[in-house]
Amino acid sequence: MAKPKPSNSSQPEAPTELVIITGLSGSGKGTVLKALEDLGYYSVDNLPFDLITTFAQLTKEAPNVRRAALVVDIREGAALDRFPKLFKQLKRQVPTRMIFLEADDAALIRRFSETRRPHPLGAERSVAASVRAERERLAPIRALADPIINTSKFNVHELRETIHRTFGSQKGAPEILVHVTSFGYRHGVPADSDLVFDVRFLPNPNYIPAFKHFSGKHPSVARYIRSFPQTQEFIKRISELLIYLMPHYIAEGKSYLTISFGCTGGHHRSVLIASEIRKRLAAAGYRAKENHRDVKKT
């Protein structure tokens, strides 16, 4: 249990708020809790289920605990089934928000492998089976959460910054992190995509032997793709559309956005387009990073 950091008395008193952090094991709940603590939230991890109501009342009444954050997750065991009903009661008692953190199965399995920690559901089954079981168990809680954050592509620093921008008072810079992803349709559309654009209408460098084994980042391949007028027109129009949309997403409270561009294999056209769009978003002042999911797949 961590106490809030001392605040400047000259600043206005923070509004009463309870933030509940939940989600899949390995998705970054500890990082989010620490980020909220840095913002002055009274932070509690693994509070016994039957004390949550009392803790919420403390947030409402105690003068030194105006904003609080706590983690509720699979460690609650059977009591977790009662949480959806409790959450609705809490919202009537005190202003309450719930963050649900998740990640793709592959990302979660990799994180457990890297840390060599057992999954909270036990070592009797594989991590993959535990992740699937936990995802199913938490589905009713996920349906009540806002925001839902997929942390597959976040590192610790990006996740912390996203929470600071969502719950803090930072002004000025656009408060959104944009992931621009390339992919191949033969490998499936990325599940965490918010916007998907199909670039298979562009001429395919894969049919040119000299380009087949290079990616869309190779200068010769990139020059070939850019040589077509429809490429330049597409980049221009999509960039303008996205730059128009960003302030509206920010106004709706969206803290991150995943934009995916797909071609057949995810090696050439989508890689070039994703890279170009990322550059234009960055030039417009947005935090944007690119990821080429399938570029190394055969």
VEXDREN-2710 file (C-alpha; in Angstrom, 1 decimal):
% VEXDREN-2710
k/r/px/py/pz
1/MET/0.0/0.0/0.0
2/ALA/1.5/3.3/-1.1
3/LYS/0.6/6.7/0.2
4/PRO/0.2/9.6/-2.2
5/LYS/3.1/11.9/-2.8
6/PRO/2.8/15.3/-1.1
7/SER/1.1/17.9/-3.3
8/ASN/1.6/21.6/-3.6
9/SER/-1.0/23.3/-1.4
10/SER/-1.4/26.2/-3.9
11/GLN/-2.8/23.8/-6.5
12/PRO/-6.6/23.2/-6.5
13/GLU/-7.8/20.2/-4.7
14/ALA/-8.1/17.1/-6.9
15/PRO/-11.6/15.8/-7.5
16/THR/-12.7/12.6/-5.7
17/GLU/-12.0/9.6/-7.9
18/LEU/-11.5/5.9/-7.6
19/VAL/-9.6/4.1/-10.4
20/ILE/-9.8/0.3/-10.6
21/ILE/-7.1/-1.4/-12.5
22/THR/-7.8/-4.9/-13.8
23/GLY/-7.0/-7.1/-16.7
24/LEU/-4.8/-10.1/-17.7
25/SER/-1.8/-11.2/-15.8
26/GLY/1.3/-9.8/-17.5
27/SER/-0.4/-7.0/-19.2
28/GLY/1.2/-4.2/-17.1
29/LYS/-1.2/-3.6/-14.1
30/GLY/1.8/-2.9/-11.8
31/THR/3.2/-0.3/-14.1
32/VAL/-0.2/1.4/-14.4
33/LEU/-0.6/1.4/-10.6
34/LYS/2.8/2.9/-10.1
35/ALA/2.1/5.6/-12.8
36/LEU/-1.1/6.6/-11.0
37/GLU/0.8/6.7/-7.7
38/ASP/3.2/9.1/-9.3
39/LEU/0.2/11.3/-10.2
40/GLY/-0.8/11.5/-6.5
41/TYR/-3.3/8.6/-6.3
42/TYR/-3.4/6.6/-3.1
43/SER/-2.4/3.2/-4.5
44/VAL/-3.3/-0.3/-3.3
45/ASP/-2.4/-3.6/-4.8
46/ASN/-4.4/-6.8/-4.0
47/LEU/-6.8/-5.3/-1.5
48/PRO/-9.0/-8.1/0.0
49/PHE/-12.3/-8.1/-2.0
50/ASP/-14.5/-7.4/1.1
51/LEU/-12.6/-4.2/1.9
52/ILE/-13.1/-2.6/-1.5
53/THR/-16.4/-0.9/-0.5
54/THR/-14.8/0.5/2.7
55/PHE/-11.8/1.7/0.7
56/ALA/-14.1/3.5/-1.8
57/GLN/-15.9/5.2/1.1
58/LEU/-12.5/6.3/2.4
59/THR/-11.8/7.9/-0.9
60/LYS/-15.0/9.9/-0.6
61/GLU/-14.6/11.0/3.1
62/ALA/-10.9/11.1/4.0
63/PRO/-9.4/14.6/3.3
64/ASN/-5.9/13.2/2.4
65/VAL/-7.2/10.4/0.1
66/ARG/-9.2/12.3/-2.6
67/ARG/-8.0/10.1/-5.5
68/ALA/-7.2/6.4/-5.1
69/ALA/-6.3/3.5/-7.3
70/LEU/-6.5/-0.2/-6.7
71/VAL/-5.9/-3.5/-8.5
72/VAL/-8.5/-6.2/-8.8
73/ASP/-7.5/-9.3/-10.8
74/ILE/-7.6/-13.0/-11.0
75/ARG/-5.9/-13.4/-7.6
76/GLU/-9.3/-12.6/-6.0
77/GLY/-10.3/-16.2/-6.9
78/ALA/-14.0/-17.0/-6.6
79/ALA/-14.8/-13.5/-5.2
80/LEU/-14.1/-12.2/-8.7
81/ASP/-17.5/-13.4/-9.9
82/ARG/-19.1/-10.8/-7.6
83/PHE/-17.1/-7.9/-8.9
84/PRO/-19.4/-6.8/-11.8
85/LYS/-22.2/-6.2/-9.3
86/LEU/-19.8/-4.5/-6.8
87/PHE/-18.4/-2.2/-9.5
88/LYS/-21.9/-0.9/-10.4
89/GLN/-22.5/-0.2/-6.6
90/LEU/-19.1/1.6/-6.4
91/LYS/-20.1/3.9/-9.3
92/ARG/-23.1/5.0/-7.3
93/GLN/-21.0/5.5/-4.2
94/VAL/-18.1/7.5/-5.6
95/PRO/-16.9/8.6/-9.1
96/THR/-15.2/5.4/-10.4
97/ARG/-13.3/4.4/-13.5
98/MET/-12.1/1.0/-14.5
99/ILE/-9.0/0.4/-16.7
100/PHE/-8.8/-3.0/-18.3
101/LEU/-5.4/-4.1/-19.5
102/GLU/-4.8/-6.9/-22.0
103/ALA/-2.3/-8.0/-24.6
104/ASP/-2.1/-10.6/-27.4
105/ASP/-1.5/-14.2/-26.3
106/ALA/1.9/-14.3/-27.9
107/ALA/3.0/-11.1/-26.0
108/LEU/1.8/-12.4/-22.6
109/ILE/3.4/-15.8/-23.1
110/ARG/6.7/-14.1/-24.0
111/ARG/6.5/-11.9/-20.9
112/PHE/6.0/-14.9/-18.6
113/SER/8.9/-16.7/-20.3
114/GLU/11.2/-13.7/-19.9
115/THR/10.4/-13.2/-16.2
116/ARG/10.2/-16.9/-15.5
117/ARG/7.2/-16.3/-13.1
118/PRO/4.4/-18.7/-12.9
119/HIS/0.9/-17.7/-14.1
120/PRO/-1.4/-16.9/-11.1
121/LEU/-3.7/-19.7/-12.2
122/GLY/-1.0/-22.2/-11.3
123/ALA/1.7/-24.3/-13.0
124/GLU/-0.5/-27.3/-13.5
125/ARG/-1.3/-26.2/-17.0
126/SER/0.6/-24.3/-19.7
127/VAL/0.9/-20.6/-19.7
128/ALA/-1.0/-20.5/-23.0
129/ALA/-3.9/-22.4/-21.4
130/SER/-3.9/-20.2/-18.3
131/VAL/-4.0/-17.1/-20.5
132/ARG/-7.0/-18.4/-22.4
133/ALA/-8.8/-19.4/-19.2
134/GLU/-8.1/-16.0/-17.6
135/ARG/-9.3/-14.1/-20.6
136/GLU/-12.6/-16.0/-20.6
137/ARG/-13.0/-15.5/-16.8
138/LEU/-12.5/-11.8/-17.0
139/ALA/-14.8/-11.2/-20.1
140/PRO/-17.7/-9.9/-18.0
141/ILE/-15.5/-7.4/-16.2
142/ARG/-13.9/-6.3/-19.5
143/ALA/-17.3/-5.4/-20.8
144/LEU/-17.7/-2.8/-18.1
145/ALA/-14.3/-1.1/-18.5
146/ASP/-13.3/2.1/-20.1
147/PRO/-10.6/2.5/-21.3
148/ILE/-9.5/-0.9/-22.5
149/ILE/-5.8/-0.8/-23.3
150/ASN/-4.0/-3.4/-25.3
151/THR/-0.3/-3.3/-24.2
152/SER/1.2/-5.7/-26.7
153/LYS/3.2/-3.0/-28.4
154/PHE/3.9/-0.8/-25.4
155/ASN/7.1/-0.8/-23.5
156/VAL/7.1/0.2/-19.8
157/HIS/7.9/3.8/-20.5
158/GLU/5.2/4.2/-23.2
159/LEU/2.6/2.6/-21.0
160/ARG/3.5/4.9/-18.1
161/GLU/3.4/8.0/-20.4
162/THR/0.0/7.0/-21.7
163/ILE/-1.4/6.8/-18.2
164/HIS/0.2/10.1/-17.2
165/ARG/-1.4/11.8/-20.3
166/THR/-4.8/10.1/-19.7
167/PHE/-5.1/10.8/-16.0
168/GLY/-2.7/13.7/-15.4
169/SER/-2.8/17.3/-16.3
170/GLN/-0.2/17.6/-19.0
171/LYS/-1.2/20.0/-21.7
172/GLY/0.1/21.0/-25.1
173/ALA/1.3/17.9/-26.9
174/PRO/-1.4/15.8/-28.5
175/GLU/-2.5/13.2/-25.9
176/ILE/-2.5/10.1/-28.1
177/LEU/0.1/7.5/-29.1
178/VAL/-0.3/6.1/-32.6
179/HIS/0.9/2.7/-33.6
180/VAL/1.2/2.3/-37.4
181/THR/1.4/-1.3/-38.3
182/SER/2.1/-3.2/-41.6
183/PHE/0.8/-6.7/-42.0
184/GLY/0.1/-9.4/-44.6
185/TYR/-3.5/-10.5/-45.2
186/ARG/-2.3/-14.1/-45.6
187/HIS/-1.3/-14.0/-41.9
188/GLY/-4.5/-12.3/-40.7
189/VAL/-5.6/-8.8/-39.8
190/PRO/-4.0/-7.6/-36.5
191/ALA/-6.6/-8.1/-33.8
192/ASP/-5.9/-4.8/-32.1
193/SER/-6.4/-2.6/-35.2
194/ASP/-8.6/0.4/-34.8
195/LEU/-8.4/1.4/-38.5
196/VAL/-7.4/-1.0/-41.3
197/PHE/-6.4/0.1/-44.9
198/ASP/-5.9/-2.4/-47.7
199/VAL/-3.0/-1.4/-50.0
200/ARG/-3.2/-4.5/-52.3
201/PHE/-4.4/-2.2/-55.1
202/LEU/-0.8/-1.0/-55.5
203/PRO/1.5/-2.8/-58.0
204/ASN/3.2/-5.7/-56.2
205/PRO/7.1/-5.7/-56.1
206/ASN/7.0/-9.4/-55.2
207/TYR/6.6/-10.2/-58.9
208/ILE/9.9/-8.5/-59.7
209/PRO/12.8/-11.0/-59.0
210/ALA/15.2/-8.3/-58.0
211/PHE/12.8/-7.0/-55.3
212/LYS/11.4/-10.3/-54.0
213/HIS/13.8/-10.8/-51.1
214/PHE/13.9/-7.2/-49.9
215/SER/11.3/-5.3/-47.8
216/GLY/9.5/-2.1/-48.6
217/LYS/12.2/-0.2/-46.7
218/HIS/14.9/-1.1/-49.2
219/PRO/15.6/2.1/-51.3
220/SER/15.0/0.4/-54.7
221/VAL/11.8/-1.2/-53.6
222/ALA/10.6/2.0/-51.9
223/ARG/11.4/4.0/-55.1
224/TYR/9.5/1.5/-57.2
225/ILE/6.4/1.7/-55.1
226/ARG/6.5/5.4/-54.9
227/SER/6.9/5.7/-58.7
228/PHE/3.2/5.1/-59.2
229/PRO/0.8/8.2/-59.0
230/GLN/-1.8/6.2/-57.0
231/THR/0.8/5.6/-54.3
232/GLN/1.5/9.3/-53.8
233/GLU/-2.2/10.1/-54.0
234/PHE/-3.0/7.4/-51.4
235/ILE/-0.3/8.6/-48.9
236/LYS/-1.5/12.2/-49.3
237/ARG/-5.2/11.5/-48.8
238/ILE/-4.8/9.0/-45.9
239/SER/-2.4/11.4/-44.1
240/GLU/-4.8/14.2/-44.4
241/LEU/-7.7/12.0/-43.2
242/LEU/-5.7/10.8/-40.2
243/ILE/-4.5/14.3/-39.2
244/TYR/-8.1/15.5/-39.5
245/LEU/-9.3/12.6/-37.3
246/MET/-6.7/12.8/-34.5
247/PRO/-8.1/15.8/-32.6
248/HIS/-11.5/14.1/-32.6
249/TYR/-10.1/10.9/-31.2
250/ILE/-8.3/12.9/-28.5
251/ALA/-11.5/14.8/-27.7
252/GLU/-13.2/11.5/-27.1
253/GLY/-10.5/10.5/-24.6
254/LYS/-8.7/8.0/-26.8
255/SER/-5.1/7.6/-25.5
256/TYR/-3.7/5.3/-28.2
257/LEU/-4.7/4.3/-31.7
258/THR/-3.6/1.4/-33.9
259/ILE/-3.7/2.0/-37.7
260/SER/-2.9/-1.1/-39.8
261/PHE/-1.9/-1.2/-43.5
262/GLY/-2.1/-4.6/-45.2
263/CYS/-0.8/-6.1/-48.4
264/THR/-0.6/-9.7/-49.4
265/GLY/2.5/-10.9/-47.5
266/GLY/3.3/-7.9/-45.4
267/HIS/6.8/-7.4/-46.9
268/HIS/6.7/-4.6/-49.5
269/ARG/3.7/-2.3/-50.1
270/SER/2.3/-2.2/-46.5
271/VAL/5.8/-1.6/-45.1
272/LEU/6.5/1.4/-47.3
273/ILE/3.0/2.9/-46.7
274/ALA/3.1/2.4/-42.9
275/SER/6.5/4.0/-42.8
276/GLU/5.5/7.0/-44.9
277/ILE/2.3/7.5/-42.9
278/ARG/4.2/7.3/-39.6
279/LYS/6.6/10.0/-40.8
280/ARG/3.7/12.4/-41.7
281/LEU/1.9/11.9/-38.4
282/ALA/5.2/12.6/-36.6
283/ALA/5.7/15.7/-38.7
284/ALA/2.2/16.9/-37.6
285/GLY/3.3/16.6/-34.0
286/TYR/1.8/13.3/-33.0
287/ARG/3.6/10.5/-31.1
288/ALA/3.8/7.8/-33.7
289/LYS/5.7/4.6/-33.9
290/GLU/5.8/1.9/-36.6
291/ASN/5.7/-1.9/-36.4
292/HIS/6.1/-4.3/-39.3
293/ARG/4.5/-7.4/-38.0
294/ASP/5.1/-9.8/-40.9
295/VAL/8.1/-8.4/-42.6
296/LYS/10.3/-11.4/-41.6
297/LYS/7.8/-14.1/-42.3
298/THR/8.2/-16.3/-45.4
END
